[in-house]
Amino acid sequence: MKNPFKYLKQDLSVKNKEYKKLVMQTYTIVLRLIFTGGFPFLVKGIFYAILGRKSEQHKAFTHGSKVWGNKVIEYTETKIVYSNQISIPETGHMIFINHVNELDFPFDCCVINKPYLANQVIKASIFAYWWMKAMGSQVFDTSHQRTIATSVHNLVKGLKDYSYIVYPEGHNSYSEEIKPLKKGMIKVAFDNKIPIYVIVKSGVQSLQIKPKGNTIGYRACGLFHPENYSSWEELRNAIYDSMISEKKILDKEILGN
């Protein structure tokens, strides 16, 4: 496994100096919080883990991630705006949201505050992988047919207690543009009749240019039930079209575009 900071530096090799510095500072905040504001949640999480009380453990670490998100908001002097009412389903849903860059996570941890459905790439970063698992996140391993089946089984089982954040574009876009949605999680949702609650955000790209004093907005796009669509492609297209149209509204409010 890789040191998380070396892992970040690899992905940031083509980015400007100020942005790279901001990303490193954002993740360094985690280490400070372990011994300050995040310490009570770390202790609670470990205590519940020792007792085998997984639900309480996951809640403690998930709440701890919100402490991180709030500290990053404070540090970057970011204003968070809600364009409409966002009602995050507590359990049984995938929460789709667009993926911009490495700074998505603290803001999404704060606003959505749910465990993630993460790609197996996250295993390369020791601490990030440990904390995400401690939150109750599922790592979706697509390396073999067997691991895919196991991942789907774990996801369906986990949905009884949680909803999961998913980045359906599958990678950082480094832009405000919604990229084409990957097949994987949409087909899993369609095949297993998992409802999808969709959100878009705007303004994160601004952090790549100006590290402080930005506005980031969130807007709900609504709920999508797979049984209302004849194929996963139709479901994907409906979600994508909604994300595009709702993001235009949000961009106008946040970016003036």
KOLLUMDREN-892728 format. One line per field, with one value per atom (N, C-alpha, C, O): residue number from 1; x, y, z. Coordinates in steps of 0.1 Angstrom, whole numbers. Layout:
REM residues N
nr [NUM  ...]
X [X  ...]
Y [Y  ...]
Z [Z  ...]
***
This chain:
REM residues 257
nr [1  1  1  1  2  2  2  2  3  3  3  3  4  4  4  4  5  5  5  5  6  6  6  6  7  7  7  7  8  8  8  8  9  9  9  9  10  10  10  10  11  11  11  11  12  12  12  12  13  13  13  13  14  14  14  14  15  15  15  15  16  16  16  16  17  17  17  17  18  18  18  18  19  19  19  19  20  20  20  20  21  21  21  21  22  22  22  22  23  23  23  23  24  24  24  24  25  25  25  25  26  26  26  26  27  27  27  27  28  28  28  28  29  29  29  29  30  30  30  30  31  31  31  31  32  32  32  32  33  33  33  33  34  34  34  34  35  35  35  35  36  36  36  36  37  37  37  37  38  38  38  38  39  39  39  39  40  40  40  40  41  41  41  41  42  42  42  42  43  43  43  43  44  44  44  44  45  45  45  45  46  46  46  46  47  47  47  47  48  48  48  48  49  49  49  49  50  50  50  50  51  51  51  51  52  52  52  52  53  53  53  53  54  54  54  54  55  55  55  55  56  56  56  56  57  57  57  57  58  58  58  58  59  59  59  59  60  60  60  60  61  61  61  61  62  62  62  62  63  63  63  63  64  64  64  64  65  65  65  65  66  66  66  66  67  67  67  67  68  68  68  68  69  69  69  69  70  70  70  70  71  71  71  71  72  72  72  72  73  73  73  73  74  74  74  74  75  75  75  75  76  76  76  76  77  77  77  77  78  78  78  78  79  79  79  79  80  80  80  80  81  81  81  81  82  82  82  82  83  83  83  83  84  84  84  84  85  85  85  85  86  86  86  86  87  87  87  87  88  88  88  88  89  89  89  89  90  90  90  90  91  91  91  91  92  92  92  92  93  93  93  93  94  94  94  94  95  95  95  95  96  96  96  96  97  97  97  97  98  98  98  98  99  99  99  99  100  100  100  100  101  101  101  101  102  102  102  102  103  103  103  103  104  104  104  104  105  105  105  105  106  106  106  106  107  107  107  107  108  108  108  108  109  109  109  109  110  110  110  110  111  111  111  111  112  112  112  112  113  113  113  113  114  114  114  114  115  115  115  115  116  116  116  116  117  117  117  117  118  118  118  118  119  119  119  119  120  120  120  120  121  121  121  121  122  122  122  122  123  123  123  123  124  124  124  124  125  125  125  125  126  126  126  126  127  127  127  127  128  128  128  128  129  129  129  129  130  130  130  130  131  131  131  131  132  132  132  132  133  133  133  133  134  134  134  134  135  135  135  135  136  136  136  136  137  137  137  137  138  138  138  138  139  139  139  139  140  140  140  140  141  141  141  141  142  142  142  142  143  143  143  143  144  144  144  144  145  145  145  145  146  146  146  146  147  147  147  147  148  148  148  148  149  149  149  149  150  150  150  150  151  151  151  151  152  152  152  152  153  153  153  153  154  154  154  154  155  155  155  155  156  156  156  156  157  157  157  157  158  158  158  158  159  159  159  159  160  160  160  160  161  161  161  161  162  162  162  162  163  163  163  163  164  164  164  164  165  165  165  165  166  166  166  166  167  167  167  167  168  168  168  168  169  169  169  169  170  170  170  170  171  171  171  171  172  172  172  172  173  173  173  173  174  174  174  174  175  175  175  175  176  176  176  176  177  177  177  177  178  178  178  178  179  179  179  179  180  180  180  180  181  181  181  181  182  182  182  182  183  183  183  183  184  184  184  184  185  185  185  185  186  186  186  186  187  187  187  187  188  188  188  188  189  189  189  189  190  190  190  190  191  191  191  191  192  192  192  192  193  193  193  193  194  194  194  194  195  195  195  195  196  196  196  196  197  197  197  197  198  198  198  198  199  199  199  199  200  200  200  200  201  201  201  201  202  202  202  202  203  203  203  203  204  204  204  204  205  205  205  205  206  206  206  206  207  207  207  207  208  208  208  208  209  209  209  209  210  210  210  210  211  211  211  211  212  212  212  212  213  213  213  213  214  214  214  214  215  215  215  215  216  216  216  216  217  217  217  217  218  218  218  218  219  219  219  219  220  220  220  220  221  221  221  221  222  222  222  222  223  223  223  223  224  224  224  224  225  225  225  225  226  226  226  226  227  227  227  227  228  228  228  228  229  229  229  229  230  230  230  230  231  231  231  231  232  232  232  232  233  233  233  233  234  234  234  234  235  235  235  235  236  236  236  236  237  237  237  237  238  238  238  238  239  239  239  239  240  240  240  240  241  241  241  241  242  242  242  242  243  243  243  243  244  244  244  244  245  245  245  245  246  246  246  246  247  247  247  247  248  248  248  248  249  249  249  249  250  250  250  250  251  251  251  251  252  252  252  252  253  253  253  253  254  254  254  254  255  255  255  255  256  256  256  256  257  257  257  257]
X [8  0  9  20  3  11  8  -3  18  16  6  7  -5  -15  -11  -16  0  4  12  11  20  26  15  17  5  -6  -13  -16  -15  -21  -12  -16  1  11  12  13  10  10  -1  2  -13  -24  -24  -30  -16  -15  -3  -1  4  16  14  24  3  1  -7  -11  -10  -18  -9  3  -15  -7  -2  -8  8  14  5  5  -3  -13  -23  -27  -28  -38  -32  -38  -20  -14  -12  -14  -8  -6  -19  -19  -30  -43  -47  -52  -45  -49  -41  -47  -28  -20  -24  -25  -27  -31  -45  -47  -54  -67  -66  -73  -57  -56  -47  -48  -38  -30  -39  -36  -50  -59  -65  -67  -66  -71  -62  -67  -49  -40  -41  -40  -43  -44  -57  -58  -68  -81  -81  -89  -73  -73  -70  -75  -62  -58  -66  -63  -75  -83  -98  -103  -105  -119  -124  -135  -116  -120  -117  -122  -110  -105  -117  -117  -128  -139  -145  -149  -146  -153  -143  -148  -130  -121  -122  -122  -122  -123  -136  -136  -147  -160  -160  -165  -155  -155  -147  -151  -135  -127  -133  -133  -139  -146  -157  -159  -166  -177  -172  -178  -160  -155  -150  -152  -144  -140  -151  -150  -163  -175  -182  -192  -178  -185  -198  -207  -200  -212  -210  -207  -211  -207  -215  -209  -228  -236  -231  -230  -229  -224  -210  -207  -202  -188  -189  -182  -197  -198  -203  -199  -213  -219  -208  -208  -200  -190  -180  -177  -175  -165  -172  -165  -184  -191  -193  -191  -196  -197  -184  -183  -173  -160  -156  -149  -160  -157  -164  -159  -175  -182  -174  -174  -167  -159  -148  -144  -142  -132  -137  -131  -149  -155  -157  -154  -162  -165  -152  -151  -141  -128  -122  -116  -124  -120  -127  -122  -141  -149  -144  -143  -141  -136  -122  -119  -113  -100  -99  -92  -108  -108  -118  -119  -124  -133  -144  -148  -149  -159  -173  -176  -181  -196  -203  -202  -211  -219  -233  -240  -239  -252  -261  -256  -273  -282  -293  -300  -293  -301  -316  -325  -318  -332  -331  -320  -342  -342  -335  -339  -326  -319  -322  -319  -329  -333  -326  -331  -315  -307  -314  -317  -318  -324  -314  -303  -319  -311  -306  -294  -314  -310  -316  -325  -310  -316  -314  -320  -305  -304  -289  -280  -287  -274  -276  -286  -266  -266  -256  -244  -261  -252  -249  -258  -236  -232  -220  -212  -219  -207  -194  -194  -184  -170  -161  -159  -156  -148  -133  -125  -128  -114  -112  -121  -99  -96  -102  -103  -108  -114  -129  -136  -135  -149  -152  -162  -143  -146  -149  -160  -141  -145  -159  -166  -162  -174  -186  -196  -184  -195  -197  -208  -186  -187  -195  -202  -194  -201  -216  -225  -218  -232  -240  -252  -234  -242  -240  -249  -228  -224  -229  -237  -225  -228  -216  -206  -216  -205  -205  -214  -194  -192  -192  -190  -195  -192  -180  -180  -168  -156  -150  -153  -142  -134  -123  -118  -119  -108  -95  -85  -94  -81  -78  -67  -89  -87  -78  -73  -77  -69  -54  -47  -50  -37  -33  -21  -42  -40  -44  -56  -34  -37  -47  -57  -45  -53  -67  -77  -68  -81  -89  -101  -83  -90  -95  -106  -86  -90  -102  -112  -101  -112  -125  -136  -124  -137  -143  -156  -135  -141  -147  -157  -140  -145  -158  -166  -161  -174  -185  -197  -181  -191  -192  -201  -182  -181  -179  -172  -183  -181  -171  -172  -161  -151  -155  -156  -159  -164  -153  -147  -150  -138  -143  -151  -138  -142  -131  -132  -121  -110  -113  -107  -123  -127  -142  -149  -148  -162  -166  -177  -158  -161  -162  -171  -152  -152  -163  -168  -167  -179  -191  -199  -193  -205  -205  -215  -193  -192  -195  -202  -190  -192  -207  -212  -214  -228  -236  -245  -232  -239  -237  -246  -225  -222  -229  -234  -231  -238  -253  -258  -259  -273  -276  -286  -267  -268  -266  -274  -257  -254  -265  -267  -273  -283  -295  -303  -295  -305  -303  -312  -290  -287  -282  -281  -278  -271  -276  -282  -274  -273  -259  -251  -255  -241  -239  -246  -228  -224  -217  -208  -221  -215  -211  -219  -199  -195  -197  -188  -208  -211  -202  -202  -195  -186  -174  -167  -171  -160  -146  -137  -144  -131  -132  -143  -121  -121  -123  -117  -132  -133  -125  -121  -121  -114  -121  -114  -134  -141  -155  -159  -163  -177  -186  -199  -181  -189  -192  -183  -204  -208  -203  -207  -195  -189  -199  -208  -198  -206  -206  -195  -217  -218  -214  -217  -206  -201  -213  -222  -211  -221  -222  -234  -211  -210  -221  -230  -221  -231  -245  -254  -247  -260  -266  -278  -259  -264  -266  -276  -257  -260  -273  -281  -275  -288  -300  -310  -298  -310  -313  -324  -302  -304  -310  -317  -306  -310  -321  -325  -327  -338  -335  -343  -323  -319  -322  -317  -331  -334  -322  -313  -321  -310  -315  -323  -309  -311  -300  -288  -303  -293  -291  -301  -278  -275  -264  -256  -264  -252  -246  -253  -233  -227  -219  -216  -217  -211  -201  -204  -190  -181  -168  -158  -167  -155  -143  -132  -145  -134  -127  -115  -134  -128  -116  -107  -116  -105  -92  -81  -93  -81  -74  -62  -81  -76  -74  -63  -84  -83  -86  -97  -76  -78  -87  -92  -91  -100  -110  -108  -121  -132  -141  -147  -143  -152  -166  -168  -175  -189  -191  -189  -196  -199  -214  -219  -221  -236  -239  -233  -250  -256  -270  -278  -275  -288  -293  -286  -305  -311  -317  -324  -315  -321  -333  -341  -335  -346  -343  -331  -354  -352  -356  -366  -348  -350  -351  -343  -363  -366  -363  -369  -354  -350  -362  -362  -372  -383  -392  -400  -389  -396  -390  -394  -379  -371  -370  -368  -370  -369  -355  -354  -345  -331  -322  -326  -310  -301  -296  -293  -296  -292  -303  -299  -315  -326  -325  -327  -322  -320  -308  -309  -297  -285  -288  -284  -295  -298  -307  -305  -316  -325  -318  -320  -309  -301  -291  -290  -285  -275  -282  -277  -293  -300  -305  -304  -309  -313  -301  -302  -290  -278  -273  -270  -274  -270  -279  -275  -292  -302  -302  -303  -301  -301  -288  -288  -277  -264  -264  -258  -271  -271  -278  -274  -289  -296  -287  -286  -280  -271  -259  -255  -253  -242  -246  -238  -258  -262  -263  -260  -268  -269  -255  -253  -246  -233  -222  -215  -222  -211  -215  -206  -228  -233  -232  -234  -230  -230  -244  -245]
Y [-12  0  13  12  23  36  45  45  53  65  74  77  78  86  99  103  105  117  115  123  104  101  97  100  91  87  99  100  109  122  129  134  130  137  131  139  118  112  118  122  118  123  138  143  145  160  165  177  156  160  170  178  171  181  193  202  194  205  217  215  229  241  239  232  247  246  249  243  260  264  253  251  247  237  225  219  221  209  212  203  224  228  227  222  232  232  217  214  209  195  188  182  190  185  190  182  203  209  203  201  201  196  182  179  174  160  160  151  170  171  174  171  182  186  173  174  162  150  146  142  146  142  150  145  163  172  170  170  167  165  152  151  143  130  133  126  143  147  159  163  164  175  173  164  180  179  165  161  157  144  133  122  136  126  119  107  126  119  108  98  112  102  90  79  93  82  72  60  78  69  62  50  69  62  51  40  54  44  32  21  34  22  14  2  22  15  6  -6  12  4  -8  -19  -6  -17  -28  -40  -25  -35  -43  -55  -36  -43  -50  -58  -48  -55  -48  -54  -35  -28  -20  -8  -26  -20  -8  2  -8  3  16  27  15  27  31  43  21  24  32  42  28  34  49  58  50  64  73  85  68  76  81  93  72  76  85  94  83  91  105  115  106  120  126  138  118  123  129  139  123  129  142  150  144  157  168  180  165  174  178  190  169  172  182  192  178  187  201  211  202  216  224  236  216  223  228  238  220  224  236  245  236  247  260  271  258  270  274  286  265  268  274  284  270  275  287  293  291  302  300  310  288  285  287  284  292  294  282  280  275  264  269  275  267  272  260  251  259  249  255  264  251  256  253  261  241  236  227  225  221  212  199  193  195  182  173  176  162  153  139  131  137  125  113  113  103  91  84  82  80  74  61  57  52  39  35  42  24  18  25  21  35  43  44  44  46  51  67  71  74  89  92  93  96  99  114  123  118  132  133  123  144  146  147  151  143  142  152  150  162  172  170  168  169  168  162  157  163  157  163  158  175  183  180  186  172  168  162  165  153  145  152  149  162  169  176  176  182  189  180  182  168  158  151  148  149  143  152  147  165  175  176  175  177  180  167  167  156  144  135  129  134  126  112  108  105  90  83  89  70  62  61  65  56  57  43  33  42  31  35  42  29  33  23  11  28  19  13  18  1  -6  1  -2  12  20  26  29  28  35  26  32  13  5  9  5  16  21  31  33  37  47  41  40  38  31  38  32  50  57  60  57  65  68  55  55  44  31  27  22  28  24  32  27  46  54  52  52  50  48  35  34  24  12  13  7  21  24  31  29  39  46  37  40  25  15  16  10  22  23  9  1  7  -5  -3  7  -11  -10  -20  -32  -15  -23  -28  -21  -41  -47  -53  -63  -48  -53  -61  -63  -66  -72  -86  -91  -93  -106  -108  -100  -118  -120  -124  -120  -131  -135  -123  -122  -114  -103  -93  -86  -92  -84  -89  -82  -102  -109  -106  -103  -107  -105  -90  -87  -81  -67  -63  -56  -69  -67  -72  -65  -84  -90  -81  -78  -76  -68  -54  -49  -49  -37  -38  -30  -49  -51  -53  -48  -60  -63  -49  -47  -41  -29  -19  -10  -19  -10  -11  -2  -22  -23  -13  -9  -9  1  14  24  15  27  31  23  44  48  51  55  50  51  62  64  70  80  73  65  77  71  83  92  82  91  84  77  86  78  81  73  92  95  86  84  82  72  78  70  91  97  112  117  118  133  139  135  149  156  169  173  174  187  198  208  197  207  208  199  218  219  211  211  205  197  183  176  179  165  156  158  147  137  125  123  118  106  97  95  91  82  68  63  62  48  38  41  27  17  10  8  7  -1  0  -8  12  13  15  11  21  22  9  6  0  -14  -22  -29  -20  -27  -22  -30  -9  -3  -8  -12  -9  -13  -28  -32  -37  -51  -54  -64  -46  -49  -40  -40  -32  -23  -14  -13  -8  1  15  20  22  36  45  43  56  65  79  84  85  99  107  105  117  124  138  146  142  156  161  153  174  180  191  197  193  204  213  208  225  235  244  247  247  256  250  257  237  230  233  234  234  237  250  251  259  273  271  279  260  258  255  256  250  248  261  261  272  285  294  301  294  303  294  289  293  284  288  280  301  305  315  322  316  325  322  330  309  304  300  299  299  294  281  280  271  258  256  257  252  250  235  228  231  218  219  228  210  210  196  188  193  180  179  188  167  165  155  154  149  140  126  122  118  103  95  98  85  77  62  57  57  43  34  36  24  16  9  7  5  -2  6  1  19  28  29  36  21  22  8  -2  7  -6  -12  -24  -4  -8  1  12  -5  4  16  26  14  25  37  49  33  43  50  62  43  48  58  69  53  62  75  86  74  86  96  108  90  99  106  118  99  105  116  127  112  121  134  145  133  144  153  166  147  155  162  174  155  161  173  184  172  183  195  206  192  203  210  223  202  208  215  225  211  217  231  240  232  245  255  267  251  260  264  275  254  256  265  274  262  270  285  294  287  301  308  320  301  306  308  319  299  299  306  314  303  308  320  327  322  332  328  337  315  310  308  304]
Z [0  0  0  5  -5  -6  5  11  8  17  11  -1  18  12  6  -4  11  6  -8  -17  -8  -21  -31  -43  -27  -36  -42  -53  -33  -38  -47  -58  -44  -52  -66  -76  -68  -81  -90  -101  -84  -92  -94  -104  -86  -87  -95  -95  -101  -108  -119  -122  -125  -135  -131  -139  -118  -113  -108  -106  -107  -103  -88  -80  -85  -72  -60  -50  -62  -51  -49  -37  -59  -57  -50  -41  -54  -48  -33  -25  -30  -16  -8  3  -14  -8  -5  6  -15  -13  -1  7  -1  9  23  33  24  36  41  53  31  34  41  50  36  41  53  61  55  67  79  90  76  87  94  106  86  92  104  115  102  112  125  136  123  134  142  154  134  140  149  158  145  153  168  177  170  184  189  200  182  186  185  192  175  174  170  173  163  158  168  167  179  188  195  196  200  206  197  202  184  175  172  170  172  170  182  180  194  206  206  209  203  203  193  195  181  170  173  171  179  183  194  194  204  215  210  214  201  196  187  187  180  172  181  177  192  201  207  209  209  214  203  206  191  180  176  169  180  177  165  165  153  140  137  132  139  136  143  137  156  164  159  159  156  151  138  137  129  116  118  111  127  129  135  131  144  151  140  140  132  122  111  106  108  98  103  96  116  122  123  122  125  126  112  112  101  88  86  78  92  91  99  94  110  117  107  107  100  90  80  76  74  64  69  62  81  87  88  86  92  94  81  80  70  57  52  46  54  51  58  52  70  78  73  71  71  66  52  50  43  30  28  18  40  40  29  21  28  17  23  34  14  17  10  -2  18  13  11  20  -1  -5  -9  -16  -4  -8  -18  -14  -30  -40  -38  -41  -33  -30  -18  -12  -14  -2  -6  -16  2  0  12  23  8  19  16  8  23  21  27  39  19  24  34  31  45  56  52  54  46  42  28  23  23  11  -2  -12  -3  -16  -19  -11  -32  -37  -38  -43  -34  -35  -46  -44  -58  -69  -68  -66  -70  -71  -80  -81  -87  -96  -88  -77  -95  -89  -97  -109  -89  -96  -93  -103  -81  -78  -64  -58  -60  -47  -35  -24  -37  -26  -25  -16  -33  -32  -18  -12  -13  -2  11  17  15  28  27  37  15  14  14  20  6  6  19  23  26  40  49  57  47  55  51  60  38  33  33  37  28  26  38  43  43  55  55  64  45  44  40  35  43  38  23  16  17  3  -3  3  -16  -25  -32  -42  -28  -34  -43  -42  -53  -62  -54  -44  -59  -52  -52  -44  -60  -60  -47  -43  -39  -26  -17  -7  -19  -11  -12  -3  -22  -23  -12  -10  -6  4  18  20  26  39  48  51  51  61  55  62  43  37  36  39  32  31  45  46  55  69  74  79  72  77  70  76  56  49  53  54  55  60  74  77  82  96  96  105  85  83  79  79  74  69  54  48  48  33  27  33  15  8  -4  -11  -5  -16  -26  -24  -38  -49  -57  -65  -56  -62  -75  -75  -87  -100  -107  -119  -99  -105  -110  -120  -104  -109  -108  -101  -115  -115  -100  -96  -93  -80  -70  -62  -72  -63  -66  -57  -78  -82  -75  -69  -76  -69  -54  -48  -48  -34  -30  -21  -39  -37  -38  -30  -47  -49  -37  -32  -33  -21  -9  -1  -6  5  4  14  -8  -10  -7  1  -12  -10  5  11  12  26  34  43  30  37  35  44  24  22  32  33  39  50  61  68  63  73  69  76  56  51  37  30  33  20  17  26  4  0  -10  -20  -8  -18  -30  -28  -42  -54  -63  -65  -69  -80  -93  -97  -100  -112  -124  -133  -124  -135  -134  -144  -122  -121  -119  -116  -120  -119  -117  -119  -113  -112  -126  -136  -127  -140  -141  -151  -129  -128  -135  -140  -137  -144  -138  -130  -142  -138  -147  -146  -157  -167  -162  -156  -163  -160  -171  -182  -167  -177  -178  -170  -189  -191  -179  -173  -176  -164  -168  -178  -159  -161  -159  -152  -166  -165  -151  -147  -145  -133  -123  -121  -115  -104  -109  -102  -121  -126  -129  -126  -135  -138  -125  -125  -116  -103  -97  -91  -97  -92  -99  -93  -113  -121  -118  -116  -118  -116  -103  -101  -92  -79  -74  -62  -83  -80  -68  -58  -68  -58  -62  -72  -55  -58  -57  -49  -66  -66  -64  -71  -54  -51  -57  -53  -65  -73  -68  -66  -67  -63  -72  -77  -75  -82  -73  -65  -75  -68  -78  -89  -75  -83  -75  -64  -81  -75  -70  -66  -70  -65  -73  -69  -87  -96  -92  -95  -86  -83  -73  -74  -65  -56  -63  -57  -76  -84  -88  -92  -87  -91  -79  -78  -70  -58  -46  -44  -37  -26  -15  -7  -14  -3  -9  -19  -1  -4  -15  -22  -18  -29  -23  -11  -32  -29  -36  -48  -28  -34  -31  -20  -42  -41  -43  -51  -37  -38  -42  -38  -51  -56  -58  -64  -52  -54  -68  -73  -75  -88  -87  -96  -75  -74  -72  -71  -71  -69  -81  -88  -84  -96  -92  -85  -96  -92  -105  -115  -104  -115  -122  -134  -114  -120  -129  -136  -129  -139  -152  -161  -154  -167  -173  -165  -186  -192  -193  -196  -192  -193  -184  -181  -181  -173  -182  -176  -195  -204  -203  -202  -202  -201  -188  -187  -177  -164  -164  -159  -170  -170  -178  -173  -189  -197  -189  -190  -182  -174  -163  -161  -156  -146  -151  -146  -162  -168  -173  -171  -180  -185  -173  -174  -162  -150  -144  -140  -143  -137  -146  -140  -159  -168  -166  -165  -167  -166  -152  -152  -142  -128  -125  -118  -131  -129  -136  -131  -147  -154  -145  -144  -138  -129  -117  -114  -112  -101  -105  -97  -116  -121  -122  -119  -127  -128  -115  -114  -105  -91  -85  -78  -87  -80  -88  -82  -101  -109  -118  -124  -119  -128  -143  -151  -145  -159  -165  -177]
***
